[in-house]
Amino acid sequence: MKKHNFSAGPCILPQEVFGKASEAVLDLDRSGLSILEISHRSKAFVDILEEARGLALELLNLQDKGYQALFLQGGASLQFYMSALNMLEKKGAYLDTGSWSAKAIKEARLLGEVDVLGSSSDKNYNYIPKDYKVPSDVDYFHCTSNNTIFGTQIKDFPKSDVPVVCDMSSDIFSRDIDFSYFDIIYAGAQKNMGPAGATLVVVKEDVLGKVSRKLPTMLDYQTHIKKDSSFNTPPVYAVYVSLLTLRWLKENGGISAIQEQNEKKAKLMYSEIDINPLFDGFAAKEDRSTMNATFTLNKPELKETFEQMLADAGINGLNGHRSVGGYRASMYNALPLDSVQLLVEIMDELETKA
Ligand SMILES: *Cc1c(COP(=O)(O)O)cnc(C)c1O
């Protein structure tokens, strides 16, 4: 039985992408070769990479605006350091909204001063701090748009006179915002774009080249820009599967269409959490993520029953992260509304058993 996959990442991708991705392992576009055996310098792959880079910018509405899209490796976790290495001369300003932000702050501190503008660590990151201003005497402002673990999401980004760097790993391509507000966006592919193994970095070229330190070749964004994201062997298969997902997104109406779907799913999920007396939402209401809904069951004696019902219904990946506990329903782009509907029905049914 095909499961309903609420996993936080790696996570569900469109079913048709799985089909096409598996075909390409045997025979890429009737070339007689597998995607896994072709040269990364072959025309077939260069075309794939160029299309993926172009489509990422097109979907974000950033083409012809001085941005470059790169497919790198090392995950979003390497970007914590790499973004600071390329941007931090003296001081970076950070918003601390969760474990991923805290990790980004730790890496930046290896390179210079860090000004933490606000933190929600006092309440186990269940809200987004709002009472802060981005100073103009810092090199850049860094934030995490969606806090995958805690289920919070920045809805309004602050005014900033300095370049903005954003970890968008878990909500990129999910909502229609003005992406030109950001100067560097990075995202591990494995949450809304593709399989693990590639990291998308979208960077505005004119913010680079301003730090005085000597950058290691592989950690310099300009190396990868100059070589069209092929300085070394790119993660060929992860790029290909990301391209399939980006094509799927475009064919289905792009970001604004998927945003509508994502809002429907989130509305259904959160109204159940709010109405059903057995469950409590974790995140502050105004900061709730449309991607990851975190909640707890307030009758521990029903835990076993609930989890058996989930298992019987083929629901996968609902366990919360260890730092929050409870449950987390991750509702990324490819998760059908039907899966959320089913989960909500099970929660309703549990209420009748209580
Ligand atoms: C998953 C995640 C990361 C870590 O990504 P890796 O690719 O595993 O390094 C960083 N930031 C956010 C917001 C995430 O959701």
The ligand as a Gaussian input file, in Angstrom:
#p B3LYP/6-31G(d) Opt

LIG

0 1
 C       16.628000      20.387000       7.263000
 C       17.050000      21.762000       7.484000
 C       18.409000      22.121000       7.520000
 C       19.526000      21.103000       7.394000
 O       19.661000      20.723000       6.078000
 P       20.816000      19.728000       5.626000
 O       20.644000      19.759000       4.136000
 O       20.523000      18.403000       6.250000
 O       22.110000      20.281000       6.067000
 C       18.727000      23.446000       7.714000
 N       17.768000      24.376000       7.855000
 C       16.456000      24.076000       7.829000
 C       15.444000      25.156000       7.995000
 C       16.062000      22.759000       7.641000
 O       14.754000      22.451000       7.607000

